[in-house]
Amino acid sequence: MERLIAWGTGGGNLRITYTGEGSGTVRLESDTENLTGYPRSLTVTFRTTGGTGEKTRRLTVSQPSRKAYVSGGTLFVTHALDASVSGGTLSIEDAECKVSDNVLLIE
């Protein structure tokens, strides 16, 4: 079985895949990357019935944002990257990013 829950911000869905029977596993994954520049999260409630009775569990799922991405040959920098532009110069203050041989490296 599969359920889709819209992320709301930034588009895409959280995909929940499960058997719906017994003690099977539940898989959660996003069907799109987060390019908003901000982390996003959803709280999902799972409820089981049968066996020893009904049980309810809440799980908060978070997805970090990409710091930058390329689309159509253009580099887009999101709010997640600690950077600024002044006088046509890009300054990166982000510890997870560096420029080497004119290449932007994002860890």
C-alpha positions as CSV (number, residue, x, y, z in Angstrom):
1,M,0.0,0.0,0.0
2,E,1.1,3.5,-0.6
3,R,0.1,6.9,0.7
4,L,1.2,10.4,-0.5
5,I,1.2,13.4,1.8
6,A,2.0,16.7,0.2
7,W,5.0,18.5,1.7
8,G,3.1,21.8,1.3
9,T,6.2,24.0,1.0
10,G,8.4,23.4,-2.0
11,G,6.2,20.9,-3.7
12,G,6.4,17.2,-3.9
13,N,5.2,14.5,-1.5
14,L,6.3,12.3,1.4
15,R,5.7,8.8,0.1
16,I,4.7,6.2,2.7
17,T,4.9,2.5,1.6
18,Y,3.7,-0.3,3.9
19,T,2.1,-3.7,3.8
20,G,-0.9,-2.9,6.0
21,E,-0.7,-6.3,7.6
22,G,1.0,-7.7,10.7
23,S,4.3,-6.4,11.8
24,G,5.5,-5.3,8.4
25,T,7.9,-2.4,7.8
26,V,7.0,1.1,6.8
27,R,9.2,3.0,4.3
28,L,9.2,6.8,4.1
29,E,10.8,8.8,1.3
30,S,10.4,12.1,-0.5
31,D,9.5,12.0,-4.2
32,T,11.4,15.3,-4.7
33,E,14.4,17.2,-3.4
34,N,13.9,20.2,-1.1
35,L,15.1,23.3,-3.0
36,T,13.3,25.8,-0.7
37,G,16.5,26.9,1.2
38,Y,14.9,25.9,4.5
39,P,14.4,22.5,6.2
40,R,10.9,21.1,6.1
41,S,9.1,18.6,8.2
42,L,5.9,16.7,8.6
43,T,4.5,14.8,11.5
44,V,2.9,11.5,10.6
45,T,0.6,9.5,12.9
46,F,0.6,5.7,12.6
47,R,-2.2,3.7,14.2
48,T,-2.4,0.0,14.5
49,T,-5.4,-2.2,15.4
50,G,-5.7,-5.9,16.4
51,G,-3.4,-8.0,18.4
52,T,-3.0,-6.4,21.8
53,G,-5.2,-3.5,20.9
54,E,-4.9,-0.2,19.2
55,K,-1.5,1.6,19.3
56,T,-0.7,5.1,18.1
57,R,2.7,6.5,17.3
58,R,3.7,9.9,15.9
59,L,6.9,10.3,13.8
60,T,8.3,13.6,12.6
61,V,10.1,13.4,9.3
62,S,12.5,16.1,8.3
63,Q,14.2,16.9,5.0
64,P,17.1,19.4,4.7
65,S,17.3,21.8,1.8
66,R,19.8,21.7,-0.9
67,K,22.2,24.6,-0.6
68,A,22.6,25.0,-4.4
69,Y,21.5,23.3,-7.6
70,V,22.0,23.7,-11.3
71,S,19.0,24.0,-13.7
72,G,19.3,24.7,-17.4
73,G,23.0,25.6,-17.0
74,T,22.3,28.1,-14.3
75,L,23.6,27.8,-10.7
76,F,20.8,28.6,-8.2
77,V,21.9,29.2,-4.6
78,T,19.2,28.8,-1.9
79,H,18.8,30.4,1.5
80,A,20.4,27.3,3.1
81,L,23.8,28.5,1.8
82,D,25.5,31.1,3.9
83,A,26.6,33.4,1.1
84,S,26.2,37.0,-0.1
85,V,26.8,39.0,-3.2
86,S,28.4,42.5,-3.1
87,G,29.7,44.4,-6.1
88,G,29.3,41.4,-8.4
89,T,31.4,39.2,-6.1
90,L,30.0,36.0,-4.5
91,S,31.2,35.5,-0.9
92,I,30.7,32.2,0.7
93,E,30.8,32.0,4.5
94,D,29.5,28.4,4.7
95,A,31.8,25.9,6.4
96,E,30.4,23.1,4.2
97,C,31.3,24.9,1.0
98,K,34.5,26.0,-0.7
99,V,35.8,27.1,-4.0
100,S,38.7,25.2,-5.6
101,D,40.1,25.9,-9.1
102,N,36.9,27.9,-9.9
103,V,34.7,25.0,-8.9
104,L,32.1,25.4,-6.1
105,L,32.2,22.3,-3.8
106,I,29.3,21.7,-1.5
107,E,29.7,18.9,1.0
